[in-house]
């Protein structure tokens, strides 16, 4: 059994190394196919070529990391550490009714892969119009954010109604943190529907028409050129910061880790968000990130349903 783990890990590492050292050959093999699928008469830009190499590097590094983890899993101590990280939810350990982390891992992975695949093949099924302004997926994104903010609001209420715990040392920290997260989710959700303008249909105030690139009542379209480049940087920062949190903050400051960081079972969804951010299709990026926020909020809501769990966090 141990040899199988080592063999599988080494095989994945070798694949990652091949992707790095044979990147030119892979490019020559794959890129013409991409060009043909894009258009037989249109050459892709040098920027697209650089992006292809960047994605290839990210995939290669991912294989190196995964291969190292798989090979290391041949040791019982490493396997136990991985189980502790991915298969156990320490934040909700006193709440037996919460779904197992592996269930959320599978569910979030399948849903995110489905939406990413649907976006990729949207042209084959004439689904492009669903991704336009006021389209199905834009409203779905807003619904995800607003549902996440509602779940966080319920969680805050669950803490505040416990008068006996108001003097706990972590009470204010939890309330403040959850309130900031609630505001973040709510603002993004309302921005998606231009604070109701898309539904009610009022005229954009004159001062905003001079600043807003889409002539809408929102803030983010004032910075449209900036946001087009933000997806790439945010995607990488998002992935790196979560990995650092999962590996190190969990040990250094467990209370801060449990309150701020999502469970590692969202790793596939996080990884997809990063890759999509690098390729810069904004609609899909926003959709996947809204799914991440929703899964994050569902976990907080489920954990905070238990008075015993809340007390454990407050006094932890």
C-alpha positions in Angstrom: 0.0 0.0 0.0 2.8 2.4 0.9 4.6 1.7 -2.4 1.4 2.5 -4.3 1.1 5.9 -2.6 4.8 6.7 -3.4 4.4 5.5 -7.0 1.3 7.6 -7.6 2.9 10.6 -6.0 6.1 10.3 -8.1 4.1 9.8 -11.3 2.2 13.1 -10.6 5.4 14.9 -9.8 7.0 13.7 -13.1 3.9 14.9 -14.9 4.4 18.3 -13.3 8.1 18.4 -14.3 7.2 17.4 -17.9 4.8 20.3 -18.1 7.6 22.7 -17.0 10.5 21.4 -19.0 8.5 20.4 -22.1 6.3 23.4 -22.1 7.4 24.5 -25.6 6.5 21.1 -27.1 3.1 21.2 -25.2 2.5 24.7 -26.5 3.2 23.6 -30.1 0.9 20.7 -29.7 -2.1 22.4 -28.0 -2.0 26.0 -29.2 -2.9 25.3 -32.8 -6.0 23.4 -31.6 -7.0 26.4 -29.5 -6.5 28.7 -32.4 -8.7 26.5 -34.7 -11.4 26.3 -32.1 -11.3 30.1 -31.6 -11.4 30.8 -35.3 -9.5 29.4 -38.3 -8.7 32.9 -39.6 -7.9 34.7 -36.3 -4.5 34.4 -34.6 -4.5 34.6 -30.9 -2.6 37.5 -29.4 0.8 37.4 -27.7 -1.0 38.2 -24.4 -3.0 35.0 -24.9 0.2 33.1 -25.5 1.7 34.4 -22.3 -1.5 33.5 -20.5 -1.3 30.0 -21.8 2.2 29.6 -20.4 1.1 31.0 -17.1 -1.7 28.6 -16.7 0.6 25.8 -17.7 3.0 26.8 -15.0 0.2 26.9 -12.4 -1.0 23.5 -13.4 2.6 22.1 -13.2 3.1 23.6 -9.8 -0.2 22.1 -8.7 0.9 18.7 -9.9 4.2 19.0 -8.0 2.3 20.0 -4.8 -0.3 17.2 -5.2 2.3 14.7 -6.1 4.3 15.6 -3.0 1.2 15.2 -0.8 0.3 11.9 -2.3 3.8 10.5 -1.9 4.0 11.8 1.6 0.7 10.1 2.3 2.6 6.9 2.4 3.5 7.8 6.0 0.8 7.4 8.6 1.6 10.8 10.2 1.0 12.6 6.9 -2.2 10.8 6.2 -3.5 11.6 9.7 -2.6 15.3 9.2 -4.5 15.3 5.9 -7.5 13.7 7.5 -7.4 16.2 10.3 -7.3 19.1 7.8 -9.7 18.0 5.1 -12.0 15.4 6.8 -12.6 17.0 10.2 -14.2 20.4 10.8 -12.8 21.6 14.1 -15.0 24.7 14.1 -18.1 22.5 14.2 -16.8 19.5 16.1 -19.5 19.7 18.7 -22.3 19.8 16.1 -23.0 16.3 14.8 -25.8 17.5 12.5 -23.4 19.4 10.2 -22.6 17.6 6.9 -19.2 15.9 6.8 -16.4 18.0 5.2 -15.9 15.3 2.5 -19.5 15.8 1.5 -19.0 19.5 1.1 -15.8 18.8 -0.8 -17.5 16.6 -3.3 -20.6 18.9 -3.6 -18.7 22.2 -4.0 -16.3 20.6 -6.5 -19.1 19.1 -8.7 -21.2 22.3 -8.7 -18.2 24.6 -9.5 -16.9 22.2 -12.2 -20.5 22.1 -13.7 -20.7 25.9 -13.9 -17.2 26.3 -15.3 -17.9 23.6 -17.9 -21.2 25.2 -18.8 -19.6 28.5 -19.3 -16.9 26.9 -21.5 -19.4 25.2 -23.8 -22.0 27.9 -23.7 -21.5 28.6 -27.5 -22.4 25.1 -28.4 -25.9 25.4 -26.8 -26.6 29.1 -27.5 -26.4 30.1 -23.9 -24.4 33.3 -24.4 -27.4 35.5 -23.7 -27.7 34.1 -20.2 -24.3 35.6 -19.4 -25.2 39.1 -20.6 -26.3 42.0 -18.4 -29.6 41.1 -16.6 -29.1 37.5 -17.7 -29.9 34.4 -15.7 -26.4 33.9 -14.3 -25.9 37.5 -13.2 -29.1 37.3 -11.1 -28.0 33.9 -9.8 -24.7 35.5 -8.7 -26.6 38.2 -6.9 -28.9 35.7 -5.2 -25.9 33.7 -4.0 -24.3 36.8 -2.4 -27.6 38.0 -0.8 -28.4 34.5 0.5 -24.9 34.3 2.0 -25.4 37.7 3.7 -28.8 36.5 5.1 -27.2 33.3 6.5 -24.4 35.4 8.2 -27.1 37.8 9.6 -28.9 34.8 11.1 -25.6 33.6 12.6 -25.0 37.0 14.2 -28.5 36.9 15.7 -27.8 33.4 17.0 -24.8 34.8 18.9 -26.5 38.0 20.1 -29.5 36.2 21.5 -27.4 34.4 24.0 -27.3 37.0 26.8 -25.4 34.7 29.1 -22.4 34.7 26.8 -22.1 38.4 26.3 -19.2 38.6 28.7 -17.2 35.9 26.9 -13.7 37.2 25.9 -14.3 36.5 22.1 -17.9 37.8 22.0 -17.1 41.2 20.4 -14.5 39.7 18.1 -17.0 37.2 16.6 -19.8 39.8 16.3 -17.5 42.4 14.6 -16.0 39.8 12.3 -19.3 38.4 11.2 -20.8 41.9 10.7 -17.9 42.9 8.4 -18.4 39.7 6.4 -22.1 40.4 6.2 -21.6 43.9 4.9 -19.1 42.6 2.3 -21.5 40.0 1.0 -24.5 42.3 1.0 -22.7 45.1 -0.8 -21.4 42.8 -3.5 -24.8 41.3 -4.0 -26.5 44.7 -4.3 -23.8 45.9 -6.6 -24.6 43.0 -8.9 -28.2 44.3 -9.3 -27.2 48.0 -9.2 -28.9 48.3 -5.8 -32.3 47.4 -7.3 -32.1 49.6 -10.4 -32.1 46.5 -12.7 -35.3 45.3 -11.1 -37.2 48.6 -10.5 -35.6 50.6 -13.4 -35.0 54.1 -12.0 -32.9 56.6 -13.9 -29.2 56.8 -12.9 -28.4 60.0 -11.0 -26.7 62.6 -13.2 -23.4 62.7 -11.2 -23.0 58.9 -11.6 -23.7 59.0 -15.4 -20.5 61.0 -15.7 -18.4 58.5 -13.8 -20.1 55.1 -14.4 -19.0 53.3 -17.5 -22.3 51.4 -17.7 -24.6 54.3 -16.8 -25.8 52.4 -13.7 -26.3 53.0 -10.0 -23.4 51.1 -8.7 -19.8 51.7 -7.6 -17.9 48.9 -9.3 -18.6 50.1 -12.9 -16.8 53.4 -12.0 -13.6 51.3 -12.0 -14.4 49.0 -14.9 -10.9 49.2 -16.5 -9.3 48.5 -13.1 -11.5 45.5 -12.4 -10.6 43.9 -15.7 -7.1 43.5 -14.4 -8.0 42.9 -10.8 -9.3 39.3 -11.4 -5.9 37.9 -12.2 -4.1 39.5 -9.2 -7.0 38.7 -6.8 -7.3 35.1 -8.0 -3.6 34.4 -7.1 -3.7 36.4 -3.9 -6.9 34.5 -2.9 -5.3 31.1 -3.4 -2.0 31.9 -1.8 -3.6 33.6 1.3 -5.9 30.6 1.9 -3.1 28.1 1.5 -1.0 30.1 4.0 -4.0 30.2 6.4 -4.7 26.5 6.1 -1.1 25.5 6.6 0.1 28.0 9.2 -2.6 30.3 10.7 -4.4 27.1 11.8 -1.5 26.3 14.1 -0.5 29.9 15.2 -3.9 31.3 15.9 -6.7 28.6 15.8 -9.5 31.0 17.0 -8.7 33.5 14.2 -8.4 30.6 11.8 -11.8 29.1 12.6 -13.7 32.4 12.4 -12.1 33.9 9.3 -10.9 31.0 7.1 -13.2 28.7 5.1 -12.7 24.9 5.5 -10.1 23.4 3.2 -12.8 21.3 1.6 -13.4 24.2 -0.7 -10.0 23.8 -2.3 -11.2 22.7 -5.7 -13.6 25.7 -5.9 -10.8 28.0 -4.8 -8.5 26.6 -7.4 -11.1 27.1 -10.1 -11.6 30.7 -9.1 -7.9 31.3 -9.4 -7.6 29.7 -12.9 -10.7 31.6 -14.1 -9.3 34.8 -12.7 -6.1 34.3 -14.7 -8.1 33.8 -17.9 -10.2 36.8 -17.0 -13.8 35.8 -17.9 -15.4 38.2 -15.3 -18.9 36.6 -15.4 -17.7 33.2 -14.5 -15.2 34.5 -11.9 -18.1 36.4 -10.1 -20.3 33.4 -10.3 -17.8 31.0 -8.8 -16.8 33.5 -6.1 -20.5 33.9 -5.2 -20.7 30.1 -4.8 -17.6 30.3 -2.5 -19.3 33.0 -0.4 -22.5 30.9 -0.2 -20.7 27.7 0.9 -18.7 29.8 3.4 -21.9 31.3 4.9 -23.7 27.9 5.0 -20.9 26.5 7.1 -21.0 29.4 9.5 -24.8 29.2 9.7 -24.8 25.4 10.4 -22.1 25.7 13.0 -23.8 28.6 14.8 -27.1 26.8 15.1 -25.6 24.9 18.1 -25.5 26.9 21.4 -22.9 24.5 22.7 -20.7 25.3 19.6 -21.1 29.0 20.0 -20.1 28.8 23.6 -17.1 26.7 22.6 -15.9 29.4 20.1 -16.6 32.2 22.5 -14.6 30.7 25.3 -12.0 29.0 23.1 
